[in-house]
């Protein structure tokens, strides 16, 4: 079984459309069993929290594909 991690990203999101784009990408990854177990997108905090077995680089690439600027990212667990 793959190891589960918790990731935190600082993503520049200026409106509900921005956070919606990130939510759609992560929800798709979750429903298609791509290693995303749960996630939280906060427009207010400009923050994306993700728990899952997806590798950091793959997750970063998925978020960047939305066109949103990822200012930083880290592995919490």
N, CA, C and O atoms as a Tripos MOL2 file, in Angstrom:
@<TRIPOS>MOLECULE
protein
  308   307    77     0     0
PROTEIN
NO_CHARGES

@<TRIPOS>ATOM
      1 N           0.8410   -1.1910    0.0000 N.3       1 UNK1
      2 CA          0.0000    0.0000    0.0000 C.3       1 UNK1
      3 C           0.8830    1.2500    0.0000 C.2       1 UNK1
      4 O           1.8930    1.3080    0.7010 O.2       1 UNK1
      5 N           0.4970    2.2290   -0.7780 N.am      2 UNK2
      6 CA          1.2790    3.4600   -0.9020 C.3       2 UNK2
      7 C           1.2040    4.2810    0.3850 C.2       2 UNK2
      8 O           0.1970    4.2750    1.0930 O.2       2 UNK2
      9 N           2.2850    4.9770    0.6570 N.am      3 UNK3
     10 CA          2.3560    5.8260    1.8380 C.3       3 UNK3
     11 C           1.4970    7.0740    1.6330 C.2       3 UNK3
     12 O           1.5020    7.6710    0.5570 O.2       3 UNK3
     13 N           0.7630    7.4580    2.6750 N.am      4 UNK4
     14 CA         -0.1150    8.6290    2.5910 C.3       4 UNK4
     15 C           0.6100    9.8500    3.1550 C.2       4 UNK4
     16 O           1.2420    9.7850    4.2100 O.2       4 UNK4
     17 N           0.5050   10.9600    2.4320 N.am      5 UNK5
     18 CA          1.1390   12.2120    2.8410 C.3       5 UNK5
     19 C           0.0980   13.3120    2.9400 C.2       5 UNK5
     20 O          -1.0070   13.1950    2.4110 O.2       5 UNK5
     21 N           0.4700   14.3790    3.6240 N.am      6 UNK6
     22 CA         -0.3710   15.5720    3.6710 C.3       6 UNK6
     23 C           0.4620   16.7150    3.1110 C.2       6 UNK6
     24 O           1.5780   16.9650    3.5640 O.2       6 UNK6
     25 N          -0.0930   17.4040    2.1210 N.am      7 UNK7
     26 CA          0.6090   18.4870    1.4460 C.3       7 UNK7
     27 C          -0.1260   19.8050    1.6490 C.2       7 UNK7
     28 O          -1.3450   19.8430    1.8120 O.2       7 UNK7
     29 N           0.6500   20.8830    1.6340 N.am      8 UNK8
     30 CA          0.0750   22.2270    1.7500 C.3       8 UNK8
     31 C           0.6920   23.0890    0.6550 C.2       8 UNK8
     32 O           1.9120   23.1270    0.4900 O.2       8 UNK8
     33 N          -0.1670   23.7780   -0.0870 N.am      9 UNK9
     34 CA          0.2820   24.6580   -1.1610 C.3       9 UNK9
     35 C          -0.2790   26.0590   -0.9480 C.2       9 UNK9
     36 O          -1.4340   26.2270   -0.5570 O.2       9 UNK9
     37 N           0.5540   27.0580   -1.2130 N.am     10 UNK10
     38 CA          0.1380   28.4570   -1.2070 C.3      10 UNK10
     39 C          -0.1400   28.7950   -2.6700 C.2      10 UNK10
     40 O           0.7870   28.9290   -3.4690 O.2      10 UNK10
     41 N          -1.4220   28.9310   -3.0160 N.am     11 UNK11
     42 CA         -1.8230   29.1330   -4.4060 C.3      11 UNK11
     43 C          -2.5150   30.4870   -4.5490 C.2      11 UNK11
     44 O          -3.4160   30.8200   -3.7790 O.2      11 UNK11
     45 N          -2.0860   31.2600   -5.5390 N.am     12 UNK12
     46 CA         -2.7030   32.5730   -5.7770 C.3      12 UNK12
     47 C          -4.0650   32.3700   -6.4280 C.2      12 UNK12
     48 O          -4.1650   31.9680   -7.5870 O.2      12 UNK12
     49 N          -5.1120   32.6580   -5.6550 N.am     13 UNK13
     50 CA         -6.4910   32.5370   -6.1390 C.3      13 UNK13
     51 C          -7.1970   33.8440   -5.8020 C.2      13 UNK13
     52 O          -7.2290   34.2550   -4.6420 O.2      13 UNK13
     53 N          -7.7640   34.4980   -6.8120 N.am     14 UNK14
     54 CA         -8.3680   35.8110   -6.5930 C.3      14 UNK14
     55 C          -9.8980   35.8020   -6.5540 C.2      14 UNK14
     56 O         -10.5150   36.7910   -6.1600 O.2      14 UNK14
     57 N         -10.5100   34.6820   -6.9640 N.am     15 UNK15
     58 CA        -11.9760   34.6480   -6.9970 C.3      15 UNK15
     59 C         -12.4820   33.2130   -6.8730 C.2      15 UNK15
     60 O         -11.6930   32.2680   -6.8350 O.2      15 UNK15
     61 N         -13.7790   33.0640   -6.8120 N.am     16 UNK16
     62 CA        -14.3860   31.7430   -6.7170 C.3      16 UNK16
     63 C         -14.0950   30.8760   -7.9310 C.2      16 UNK16
     64 O         -14.0440   29.6500   -7.8290 O.2      16 UNK16
     65 N         -13.9040   31.5170   -9.0820 N.am     17 UNK17
     66 CA        -13.5550   30.7640  -10.2860 C.3      17 UNK17
     67 C         -12.1900   30.1170  -10.1550 C.2      17 UNK17
     68 O         -11.9740   28.9950  -10.6150 O.2      17 UNK17
     69 N         -11.2680   30.8360   -9.5220 N.am     18 UNK18
     70 CA         -9.9080   30.3170   -9.3210 C.3      18 UNK18
     71 C          -9.9350   29.0950   -8.4030 C.2      18 UNK18
     72 O          -9.3800   28.0450   -8.7260 O.2      18 UNK18
     73 N         -10.5860   29.2540   -7.2610 N.am     19 UNK19
     74 CA        -10.6400   28.1390   -6.3150 C.3      19 UNK19
     75 C         -11.4650   26.9980   -6.9080 C.2      19 UNK19
     76 O         -11.1940   25.8300   -6.6290 O.2      19 UNK19
     77 N         -12.4650   27.3240   -7.7190 N.am     20 UNK20
     78 CA        -13.2770   26.2990   -8.3710 C.3      20 UNK20
     79 C         -12.4640   25.4620   -9.3440 C.2      20 UNK20
     80 O         -12.6690   24.2530   -9.4480 O.2      20 UNK20
     81 N         -11.5450   26.0970  -10.0580 N.am     21 UNK21
     82 CA        -10.6870   25.3760  -11.0070 C.3      21 UNK21
     83 C          -9.8070   24.3650  -10.2720 C.2      21 UNK21
     84 O          -9.6630   23.2250  -10.7130 O.2      21 UNK21
     85 N          -9.2230   24.7860   -9.1580 N.am     22 UNK22
     86 CA         -8.3760   23.8860   -8.3610 C.3      22 UNK22
     87 C          -9.2270   22.7610   -7.7780 C.2      22 UNK22
     88 O          -8.8100   21.6030   -7.7700 O.2      22 UNK22
     89 N         -10.4150   23.1020   -7.2920 N.am     23 UNK23
     90 CA        -11.3170   22.0960   -6.7250 C.3      23 UNK23
     91 C         -11.6870   21.0490   -7.7710 C.2      23 UNK23
     92 O         -11.6960   19.8540   -7.4740 O.2      23 UNK23
     93 N         -11.9920   21.4860   -8.9930 N.am     24 UNK24
     94 CA        -12.3720   20.5420  -10.0630 C.3      24 UNK24
     95 C         -11.2410   19.5650  -10.3780 C.2      24 UNK24
     96 O         -11.4760   18.3660  -10.5260 O.2      24 UNK24
     97 N         -10.0110   20.0810  -10.4790 N.am     25 UNK25
     98 CA         -8.8610   19.2210  -10.7920 C.3      25 UNK25
     99 C          -8.6440   18.1900   -9.6750 C.2      25 UNK25
    100 O          -8.4100   17.0130   -9.9490 O.2      25 UNK25
    101 N          -8.7240   18.6370   -8.4290 N.am     26 UNK26
    102 CA         -8.4970   17.7220   -7.3060 C.3      26 UNK26
    103 C          -9.6450   16.7260   -7.1580 C.2      26 UNK26
    104 O          -9.4220   15.5640   -6.8180 O.2      26 UNK26
    105 N         -10.8660   17.1760   -7.4100 N.am     27 UNK27
    106 CA        -12.0160   16.2740   -7.3200 C.3      27 UNK27
    107 C         -11.9240   15.1890   -8.3930 C.2      27 UNK27
    108 O         -12.2520   14.0300   -8.1400 O.2      27 UNK27
    109 N         -11.4810   15.5660   -9.5810 N.am     28 UNK28
    110 CA        -11.2990   14.5900  -10.6650 C.3      28 UNK28
    111 C         -10.2480   13.5540  -10.2690 C.2      28 UNK28
    112 O         -10.4460   12.3560  -10.4720 O.2      28 UNK28
    113 N          -9.1360   14.0150   -9.7080 N.am     29 UNK29
    114 CA         -8.0760   13.0990   -9.2690 C.3      29 UNK29
    115 C          -8.5940   12.1640   -8.1810 C.2      29 UNK29
    116 O          -8.2140   10.9950   -8.1230 O.2      29 UNK29
    117 N          -9.4590   12.6870   -7.3240 N.am     30 UNK30
    118 CA        -10.0260   11.8680   -6.2330 C.3      30 UNK30
    119 C         -10.9800   10.8140   -6.7910 C.2      30 UNK30
    120 O         -10.8920    9.6410   -6.4280 O.2      30 UNK30
    121 N         -11.8860   11.2260   -7.6670 N.am     31 UNK31
    122 CA        -12.8840   10.2830   -8.1830 C.3      31 UNK31
    123 C         -12.2730    9.2540   -9.1300 C.2      31 UNK31
    124 O         -12.8200    8.1650   -9.3020 O.2      31 UNK31
    125 N         -11.1420    9.5940   -9.7440 N.am     32 UNK32
    126 CA        -10.4770    8.6520  -10.6540 C.3      32 UNK32
    127 C          -9.3590    7.8640   -9.9650 C.2      32 UNK32
    128 O          -8.5170    7.2540  -10.6240 O.2      32 UNK32
    129 N          -9.3670    7.8880   -8.6280 N.am     33 UNK33
    130 CA         -8.3950    7.1290   -7.8340 C.3      33 UNK33
    131 C          -6.9500    7.3930   -8.2400 C.2      33 UNK33
    132 O          -6.1690    6.4620   -8.4380 O.2      33 UNK33
    133 N          -6.6030    8.6750   -8.3620 N.am     34 UNK34
    134 CA         -5.2430    9.0560   -8.7350 C.3      34 UNK34
    135 C          -4.3860    9.4010   -7.5230 C.2      34 UNK34
    136 O          -3.3680   10.0780   -7.6640 O.2      34 UNK34
    137 N          -4.7800    8.9480   -6.3370 N.am     35 UNK35
    138 CA         -3.9670    9.1500   -5.1470 C.3      35 UNK35
    139 C          -4.3720   10.3170   -4.2690 C.2      35 UNK35
    140 O          -3.6610   10.6470   -3.3200 O.2      35 UNK35
    141 N          -5.5120   10.9560   -4.5660 N.am     36 UNK36
    142 CA         -6.0080   12.0440   -3.7200 C.3      36 UNK36
    143 C          -7.1430   11.4840   -2.8660 C.2      36 UNK36
    144 O          -8.1830   11.0870   -3.3900 O.2      36 UNK36
    145 N          -6.9370   11.4540   -1.5390 N.am     37 UNK37
    146 CA         -7.9580   10.9330   -0.6250 C.3      37 UNK37
    147 C          -8.9240   12.0230   -0.1770 C.2      37 UNK37
    148 O         -10.1400   11.8320   -0.1800 O.2      37 UNK37
    149 N          -8.3660   13.1660    0.2060 N.am     38 UNK38
    150 CA         -9.2050   14.2940    0.5980 C.3      38 UNK38
    151 C          -8.4410   15.5870    0.3550 C.2      38 UNK38
    152 O          -7.2130   15.5970    0.2740 O.2      38 UNK38
    153 N          -9.1990   16.6830    0.2410 N.am     39 UNK39
    154 CA         -8.5640   17.9700   -0.0080 C.3      39 UNK39
    155 C          -9.4430   19.0920    0.4970 C.2      39 UNK39
    156 O         -10.6480   18.9300    0.6920 O.2      39 UNK39
    157 N          -8.8060   20.2410    0.7050 N.am     40 UNK40
    158 CA         -9.5180   21.4390    1.1350 C.3      40 UNK40
    159 C          -8.9020   22.6220    0.3990 C.2      40 UNK40
    160 O          -7.6880   22.8250    0.4320 O.2      40 UNK40
    161 N          -9.7480   23.3960   -0.2620 N.am     41 UNK41
    162 CA         -9.2950   24.5710   -0.9960 C.3      41 UNK41
    163 C          -9.8810   25.7950   -0.2960 C.2      41 UNK41
    164 O         -11.1010   25.9250   -0.1900 O.2      41 UNK41
    165 N          -9.0150   26.6930    0.1810 N.am     42 UNK42
    166 CA         -9.4700   27.8960    0.8750 C.3      42 UNK42
    167 C          -9.0740   29.1390    0.0950 C.2      42 UNK42
    168 O          -7.9000   29.5040    0.0400 O.2      42 UNK42
    169 N         -10.0660   29.7830   -0.5060 N.am     43 UNK43
    170 CA         -9.8350   31.0330   -1.2310 C.3      43 UNK43
    171 C          -9.3760   32.1080   -0.2430 C.2      43 UNK43
    172 O          -8.4730   32.8900   -0.5390 O.2      43 UNK43
    173 N          -9.9980   32.1370    0.9160 N.am     44 UNK44
    174 CA         -9.6910   33.1340    1.9460 C.3      44 UNK44
    175 C          -8.2290   33.0630    2.3900 C.2      44 UNK44
    176 O          -7.5660   34.0910    2.5250 O.2      44 UNK44
    177 N          -7.7320   31.8440    2.6150 N.am     45 UNK45
    178 CA         -6.3490   31.6580    3.0830 C.3      45 UNK45
    179 C          -5.3550   31.5050    1.9360 C.2      45 UNK45
    180 O          -4.1460   31.4770    2.1630 O.2      45 UNK45
    181 N          -5.8680   31.4040    0.6780 N.am     46 UNK46
    182 CA         -4.9990   31.1610   -0.4830 C.3      46 UNK46
    183 C          -4.2280   29.8570   -0.2870 C.2      46 UNK46
    184 O          -3.0350   29.7750   -0.5790 O.2      46 UNK46
    185 N          -4.9330   28.8420    0.2130 N.am     47 UNK47
    186 CA         -4.2760   27.6100    0.6360 C.3      47 UNK47
    187 C          -4.9980   26.3760    0.0960 C.2      47 UNK47
    188 O          -6.2260   26.3380    0.0130 O.2      47 UNK47
    189 N          -4.2080   25.3770   -0.2640 N.am     48 UNK48
    190 CA         -4.7490   24.0960   -0.7040 C.3      48 UNK48
    191 C          -4.0940   23.0170    0.1450 C.2      48 UNK48
    192 O          -2.8690   22.8990    0.1700 O.2      48 UNK48
    193 N          -4.9130   22.2280    0.8420 N.am     49 UNK49
    194 CA         -4.4260   21.1120    1.6450 C.3      49 UNK49
    195 C          -4.8840   19.8220    0.9830 C.2      49 UNK49
    196 O          -6.0550   19.6880    0.6270 O.2      49 UNK49
    197 N          -3.9780   18.8800    0.8160 N.am     50 UNK50
    198 CA         -4.3060   17.6150    0.1600 C.3      50 UNK50
    199 C          -3.7120   16.4640    0.9560 C.2      50 UNK50
    200 O          -2.5540   16.5140    1.3690 O.2      50 UNK50
    201 N          -4.5180   15.4210    1.1680 N.am     51 UNK51
    202 CA         -4.0520   14.1930    1.8030 C.3      51 UNK51
    203 C          -4.2090   13.0750    0.7900 C.2      51 UNK51
    204 O          -5.2590   12.9280    0.1640 O.2      51 UNK51
    205 N          -3.1500   12.2850    0.6340 N.am     52 UNK52
    206 CA         -3.2330   11.1670   -0.2950 C.3      52 UNK52
    207 C          -1.8830   10.5450   -0.5680 C.2      52 UNK52
    208 O          -0.8670   10.9420    0.0030 O.2      52 UNK52
    209 N          -1.8900    9.5650   -1.4480 N.am     53 UNK53
    210 CA         -0.6660    8.8430   -1.7950 C.3      53 UNK53
    211 C          -0.0260    9.3760   -3.0770 C.2      53 UNK53
    212 O           1.0210    8.8850   -3.5000 O.2      53 UNK53
    213 N          -0.6470   10.3710   -3.6900 N.am     54 UNK54
    214 CA         -0.1100   10.9570   -4.9220 C.3      54 UNK54
    215 C           1.2680   11.5730   -4.6320 C.2      54 UNK54
    216 O           1.4380   12.2350   -3.6080 O.2      54 UNK54
    217 N           2.2440   11.3660   -5.5120 N.am     55 UNK55
    218 CA          3.5540   11.9920   -5.3100 C.3      55 UNK55
    219 C           3.4540   13.5210   -5.3830 C.2      55 UNK55
    220 O           2.6320   14.0620   -6.1230 O.2      55 UNK55
    221 N           4.2880   14.1980   -4.6210 N.am     56 UNK56
    222 CA          4.2890   15.6670   -4.5580 C.3      56 UNK56
    223 C           4.3660   16.2990   -5.9440 C.2      56 UNK56
    224 O           3.5810   17.1910   -6.2670 O.2      56 UNK56
    225 N           5.3110   15.8390   -6.7620 N.am     57 UNK57
    226 CA          5.5130   16.4460   -8.0870 C.3      57 UNK57
    227 C           4.2940   16.3020   -8.9860 C.2      57 UNK57
    228 O           3.9730   17.2180   -9.7440 O.2      57 UNK57
    229 N           3.6110   15.1640   -8.9110 N.am     58 UNK58
    230 CA          2.3900   14.9570   -9.7170 C.3      58 UNK58
    231 C           1.2850   15.9010   -9.2660 C.2      58 UNK58
    232 O           0.5770   16.4860  -10.0860 O.2      58 UNK58
    233 N           1.1490   16.0410   -7.9640 N.am     59 UNK59
    234 CA          0.1230   16.9170   -7.4140 C.3      59 UNK59
    235 C           0.4010   18.3680   -7.7850 C.2      59 UNK59
    236 O          -0.5080   19.0950   -8.1880 O.2      59 UNK59
    237 N           1.6430   18.7870   -7.6520 N.am     60 UNK60
    238 CA          2.0390   20.1440   -8.0240 C.3      60 UNK60
    239 C           1.7050   20.4050   -9.4930 C.2      60 UNK60
    240 O           1.1720   21.4630   -9.8280 O.2      60 UNK60
    241 N           2.0130   19.4570  -10.3610 N.am     61 UNK61
    242 CA          1.7370   19.6070  -11.7990 C.3      61 UNK61
    243 C           0.2360   19.7500  -12.0490 C.2      61 UNK61
    244 O          -0.1710   20.5540  -12.8880 O.2      61 UNK61
    245 N          -0.5930   18.9860  -11.3370 N.am     62 UNK62
    246 CA         -2.0570   19.0690  -11.5070 C.3      62 UNK62
    247 C          -2.5610   20.4590  -11.1340 C.2      62 UNK62
    248 O          -3.3820   21.0400  -11.8440 O.2      62 UNK62
    249 N          -2.0640   20.9920  -10.0110 N.am     63 UNK63
    250 CA         -2.4990   22.3170   -9.5700 C.3      63 UNK63
    251 C          -2.0030   23.3790  -10.5510 C.2      63 UNK63
    252 O          -2.7460   24.3050  -10.8780 O.2      63 UNK63
    253 N          -0.7670   23.2640  -11.0230 N.am     64 UNK64
    254 CA         -0.2170   24.2350  -11.9620 C.3      64 UNK64
    255 C          -0.9580   24.2230  -13.2980 C.2      64 UNK64
    256 O          -1.0310   25.2530  -13.9680 O.2      64 UNK64
    257 N          -1.5060   23.0760  -13.6950 N.am     65 UNK65
    258 CA         -2.2560   22.9870  -14.9550 C.3      65 UNK65
    259 C          -3.4930   23.8740  -14.9640 C.2      65 UNK65
    260 O          -4.0180   24.1930  -16.0310 O.2      65 UNK65
    261 N          -3.9650   24.2750  -13.7820 N.am     66 UNK66
    262 CA         -5.1330   25.1630  -13.7170 C.3      66 UNK66
    263 C          -4.7650   26.5770  -14.1420 C.2      66 UNK66
    264 O          -5.6410   27.4080  -14.3830 O.2      66 UNK66
    265 N          -3.4530   26.8500  -14.2330 N.am     67 UNK67
    266 CA         -3.0010   28.1920  -14.5950 C.3      67 UNK67
    267 C          -2.8100   29.1000  -13.3910 C.2      67 UNK67
    268 O          -2.4210   30.2580  -13.5390 O.2      67 UNK67
    269 N          -3.0820   28.5810  -12.2020 N.am     68 UNK68
    270 CA         -2.9150   29.3700  -10.9900 C.3      68 UNK68
    271 C          -1.4550   29.3150  -10.5480 C.2      68 UNK68
    272 O          -0.7810   28.2960  -10.6960 O.2      68 UNK68
    273 N          -0.9840   30.4320  -10.0030 N.am     69 UNK69
    274 CA          0.4070   30.5010   -9.5320 C.3      69 UNK69
    275 C           0.5370   29.7950   -8.1880 C.2      69 UNK69
    276 O          -0.1480   30.1370   -7.2230 O.2      69 UNK69
    277 N           1.4250   28.8040   -8.1390 N.am     70 UNK70
    278 CA          1.7120   28.1120   -6.8840 C.3      70 UNK70
    279 C           2.9510   28.8030   -6.3000 C.2      70 UNK70
    280 O           4.0650   28.6490   -6.8010 O.2      70 UNK70
    281 N           2.7220   29.5690   -5.2260 N.am     71 UNK71
    282 CA          3.8160   30.3440   -4.6400 C.3      71 UNK71
    283 C           4.7470   29.4920   -3.7960 C.2      71 UNK71
    284 O           5.9450   29.7630   -3.7180 O.2      71 UNK71
    285 N           4.2010   28.4690   -3.1680 N.am     72 UNK72
    286 CA          5.0400   27.5430   -2.4000 C.3      72 UNK72
    287 C           4.2460   26.2760   -2.1290 C.2      72 UNK72
    288 O           3.0220   26.2420   -2.2590 O.2      72 UNK72
    289 N           4.9730   25.2430   -1.7530 N.am     73 UNK73
    290 CA          4.3490   23.9710   -1.4160 C.3      73 UNK73
    291 C           5.2460   23.2130   -0.4680 C.2      73 UNK73
    292 O           6.4690   23.3550   -0.5060 O.2      73 UNK73
    293 N           4.6320   22.3990    0.3930 N.am     74 UNK74
    294 CA          5.4210   21.6220    1.3320 C.3      74 UNK74
    295 C           4.6900   20.3370    1.7000 C.2      74 UNK74
    296 O           3.4740   20.2140    1.5490 O.2      74 UNK74
    297 N           5.4750   19.3920    2.1830 N.am     75 UNK75
    298 CA          4.9220   18.1500    2.6940 C.3      75 UNK75
    299 C           4.8220   18.2810    4.1980 C.2      75 UNK75
    300 O           5.8320   18.4890    4.8700 O.2      75 UNK75
    301 N           3.6100   18.1610    4.7400 N.am     76 UNK76
    302 CA          3.4080   18.3070    6.1840 C.3      76 UNK76
    303 C           3.6350   16.9900    6.9200 C.2      76 UNK76
    304 O           4.1450   16.9790    8.0410 O.2      76 UNK76
    305 N           3.2570   15.8880    6.2920 N.am     77 UNK77
    306 CA          3.4150   14.5590    6.9130 C.3      77 UNK77
    307 C           3.8890   13.5860    5.8790 C.2      77 UNK77
    308 O           4.0890   12.4100    6.1830 O.2      77 UNK77
@<TRIPOS>BOND
     1     1     2 1
     2     2     3 1
     3     3     4 2
     4     3     5 am
     5     5     6 1
     6     6     7 1
     7     7     8 2
     8     7     9 am
     9     9    10 1
    10    10    11 1
    11    11    12 2
    12    11    13 am
    13    13    14 1
    14    14    15 1
    15    15    16 2
    16    15    17 am
    17    17    18 1
    18    18    19 1
    19    19    20 2
    20    19    21 am
    21    21    22 1
    22    22    23 1
    23    23    24 2
    24    23    25 am
    25    25    26 1
    26    26    27 1
    27    27    28 2
    28    27    29 am
    29    29    30 1
    30    30    31 1
    31    31    32 2
    32    31    33 am
    33    33    34 1
    34    34    35 1
    35    35    36 2
    36    35    37 am
    37    37    38 1
    38    38    39 1
    39    39    40 2
    40    39    41 am
    41    41    42 1
    42    42    43 1
    43    43    44 2
    44    43    45 am
    45    45    46 1
    46    46    47 1
    47    47    48 2
    48    47    49 am
    49    49    50 1
    50    50    51 1
    51    51    52 2
    52    51    53 am
    53    53    54 1
    54    54    55 1
    55    55    56 2
    56    55    57 am
    57    57    58 1
    58    58    59 1
    59    59    60 2
    60    59    61 am
    61    61    62 1
    62    62    63 1
    63    63    64 2
    64    63    65 am
    65    65    66 1
    66    66    67 1
    67    67    68 2
    68    67    69 am
    69    69    70 1
    70    70    71 1
    71    71    72 2
    72    71    73 am
    73    73    74 1
    74    74    75 1
    75    75    76 2
    76    75    77 am
    77    77    78 1
    78    78    79 1
    79    79    80 2
    80    79    81 am
    81    81    82 1
    82    82    83 1
    83    83    84 2
    84    83    85 am
    85    85    86 1
    86    86    87 1
    87    87    88 2
    88    87    89 am
    89    89    90 1
    90    90    91 1
    91    91    92 2
    92    91    93 am
    93    93    94 1
    94    94    95 1
    95    95    96 2
    96    95    97 am
    97    97    98 1
    98    98    99 1
    99    99   100 2
   100    99   101 am
   101   101   102 1
   102   102   103 1
   103   103   104 2
   104   103   105 am
   105   105   106 1
   106   106   107 1
   107   107   108 2
   108   107   109 am
   109   109   110 1
   110   110   111 1
   111   111   112 2
   112   111   113 am
   113   113   114 1
   114   114   115 1
   115   115   116 2
   116   115   117 am
   117   117   118 1
   118   118   119 1
   119   119   120 2
   120   119   121 am
   121   121   122 1
   122   122   123 1
   123   123   124 2
   124   123   125 am
   125   125   126 1
   126   126   127 1
   127   127   128 2
   128   127   129 am
   129   129   130 1
   130   130   131 1
   131   131   132 2
   132   131   133 am
   133   133   134 1
   134   134   135 1
   135   135   136 2
   136   135   137 am
   137   137   138 1
   138   138   139 1
   139   139   140 2
   140   139   141 am
   141   141   142 1
   142   142   143 1
   143   143   144 2
   144   143   145 am
   145   145   146 1
   146   146   147 1
   147   147   148 2
   148   147   149 am
   149   149   150 1
   150   150   151 1
   151   151   152 2
   152   151   153 am
   153   153   154 1
   154   154   155 1
   155   155   156 2
   156   155   157 am
   157   157   158 1
   158   158   159 1
   159   159   160 2
   160   159   161 am
   161   161   162 1
   162   162   163 1
   163   163   164 2
   164   163   165 am
   165   165   166 1
   166   166   167 1
   167   167   168 2
   168   167   169 am
   169   169   170 1
   170   170   171 1
   171   171   172 2
   172   171   173 am
   173   173   174 1
   174   174   175 1
   175   175   176 2
   176   175   177 am
   177   177   178 1
   178   178   179 1
   179   179   180 2
   180   179   181 am
   181   181   182 1
   182   182   183 1
   183   183   184 2
   184   183   185 am
   185   185   186 1
   186   186   187 1
   187   187   188 2
   188   187   189 am
   189   189   190 1
   190   190   191 1
   191   191   192 2
   192   191   193 am
   193   193   194 1
   194   194   195 1
   195   195   196 2
   196   195   197 am
   197   197   198 1
   198   198   199 1
   199   199   200 2
   200   199   201 am
   201   201   202 1
   202   202   203 1
   203   203   204 2
   204   203   205 am
   205   205   206 1
   206   206   207 1
   207   207   208 2
   208   207   209 am
   209   209   210 1
   210   210   211 1
   211   211   212 2
   212   211   213 am
   213   213   214 1
   214   214   215 1
   215   215   216 2
   216   215   217 am
   217   217   218 1
   218   218   219 1
   219   219   220 2
   220   219   221 am
   221   221   222 1
   222   222   223 1
   223   223   224 2
   224   223   225 am
   225   225   226 1
   226   226   227 1
   227   227   228 2
   228   227   229 am
   229   229   230 1
   230   230   231 1
   231   231   232 2
   232   231   233 am
   233   233   234 1
   234   234   235 1
   235   235   236 2
   236   235   237 am
   237   237   238 1
   238   238   239 1
   239   239   240 2
   240   239   241 am
   241   241   242 1
   242   242   243 1
   243   243   244 2
   244   243   245 am
   245   245   246 1
   246   246   247 1
   247   247   248 2
   248   247   249 am
   249   249   250 1
   250   250   251 1
   251   251   252 2
   252   251   253 am
   253   253   254 1
   254   254   255 1
   255   255   256 2
   256   255   257 am
   257   257   258 1
   258   258   259 1
   259   259   260 2
   260   259   261 am
   261   261   262 1
   262   262   263 1
   263   263   264 2
   264   263   265 am
   265   265   266 1
   266   266   267 1
   267   267   268 2
   268   267   269 am
   269   269   270 1
   270   270   271 1
   271   271   272 2
   272   271   273 am
   273   273   274 1
   274   274   275 1
   275   275   276 2
   276   275   277 am
   277   277   278 1
   278   278   279 1
   279   279   280 2
   280   279   281 am
   281   281   282 1
   282   282   283 1
   283   283   284 2
   284   283   285 am
   285   285   286 1
   286   286   287 1
   287   287   288 2
   288   287   289 am
   289   289   290 1
   290   290   291 1
   291   291   292 2
   292   291   293 am
   293   293   294 1
   294   294   295 1
   295   295   296 2
   296   295   297 am
   297   297   298 1
   298   298   299 1
   299   299   300 2
   300   299   301 am
   301   301   302 1
   302   302   303 1
   303   303   304 2
   304   303   305 am
   305   305   306 1
   306   306   307 1
   307   307   308 2
@<TRIPOS>SUBSTRUCTURE
     1 UNK1         2 RESIDUE 1 A UNK
     2 UNK2         6 RESIDUE 1 A UNK
     3 UNK3        10 RESIDUE 1 A UNK
     4 UNK4        14 RESIDUE 1 A UNK
     5 UNK5        18 RESIDUE 1 A UNK
     6 UNK6        22 RESIDUE 1 A UNK
     7 UNK7        26 RESIDUE 1 A UNK
     8 UNK8        30 RESIDUE 1 A UNK
     9 UNK9        34 RESIDUE 1 A UNK
    10 UNK10       38 RESIDUE 1 A UNK
    11 UNK11       42 RESIDUE 1 A UNK
    12 UNK12       46 RESIDUE 1 A UNK
    13 UNK13       50 RESIDUE 1 A UNK
    14 UNK14       54 RESIDUE 1 A UNK
    15 UNK15       58 RESIDUE 1 A UNK
    16 UNK16       62 RESIDUE 1 A UNK
    17 UNK17       66 RESIDUE 1 A UNK
    18 UNK18       70 RESIDUE 1 A UNK
    19 UNK19       74 RESIDUE 1 A UNK
    20 UNK20       78 RESIDUE 1 A UNK
    21 UNK21       82 RESIDUE 1 A UNK
    22 UNK22       86 RESIDUE 1 A UNK
    23 UNK23       90 RESIDUE 1 A UNK
    24 UNK24       94 RESIDUE 1 A UNK
    25 UNK25       98 RESIDUE 1 A UNK
    26 UNK26      102 RESIDUE 1 A UNK
    27 UNK27      106 RESIDUE 1 A UNK
    28 UNK28      110 RESIDUE 1 A UNK
    29 UNK29      114 RESIDUE 1 A UNK
    30 UNK30      118 RESIDUE 1 A UNK
    31 UNK31      122 RESIDUE 1 A UNK
    32 UNK32      126 RESIDUE 1 A UNK
    33 UNK33      130 RESIDUE 1 A UNK
    34 UNK34      134 RESIDUE 1 A UNK
    35 UNK35      138 RESIDUE 1 A UNK
    36 UNK36      142 RESIDUE 1 A UNK
    37 UNK37      146 RESIDUE 1 A UNK
    38 UNK38      150 RESIDUE 1 A UNK
    39 UNK39      154 RESIDUE 1 A UNK
    40 UNK40      158 RESIDUE 1 A UNK
    41 UNK41      162 RESIDUE 1 A UNK
    42 UNK42      166 RESIDUE 1 A UNK
    43 UNK43      170 RESIDUE 1 A UNK
    44 UNK44      174 RESIDUE 1 A UNK
    45 UNK45      178 RESIDUE 1 A UNK
    46 UNK46      182 RESIDUE 1 A UNK
    47 UNK47      186 RESIDUE 1 A UNK
    48 UNK48      190 RESIDUE 1 A UNK
    49 UNK49      194 RESIDUE 1 A UNK
    50 UNK50      198 RESIDUE 1 A UNK
    51 UNK51      202 RESIDUE 1 A UNK
    52 UNK52      206 RESIDUE 1 A UNK
    53 UNK53      210 RESIDUE 1 A UNK
    54 UNK54      214 RESIDUE 1 A UNK
    55 UNK55      218 RESIDUE 1 A UNK
    56 UNK56      222 RESIDUE 1 A UNK
    57 UNK57      226 RESIDUE 1 A UNK
    58 UNK58      230 RESIDUE 1 A UNK
    59 UNK59      234 RESIDUE 1 A UNK
    60 UNK60      238 RESIDUE 1 A UNK
    61 UNK61      242 RESIDUE 1 A UNK
    62 UNK62      246 RESIDUE 1 A UNK
    63 UNK63      250 RESIDUE 1 A UNK
    64 UNK64      254 RESIDUE 1 A UNK
    65 UNK65      258 RESIDUE 1 A UNK
    66 UNK66      262 RESIDUE 1 A UNK
    67 UNK67      266 RESIDUE 1 A UNK
    68 UNK68      270 RESIDUE 1 A UNK
    69 UNK69      274 RESIDUE 1 A UNK
    70 UNK70      278 RESIDUE 1 A UNK
    71 UNK71      282 RESIDUE 1 A UNK
    72 UNK72      286 RESIDUE 1 A UNK
    73 UNK73      290 RESIDUE 1 A UNK
    74 UNK74      294 RESIDUE 1 A UNK
    75 UNK75      298 RESIDUE 1 A UNK
    76 UNK76      302 RESIDUE 1 A UNK
    77 UNK77      306 RESIDUE 1 A UNK
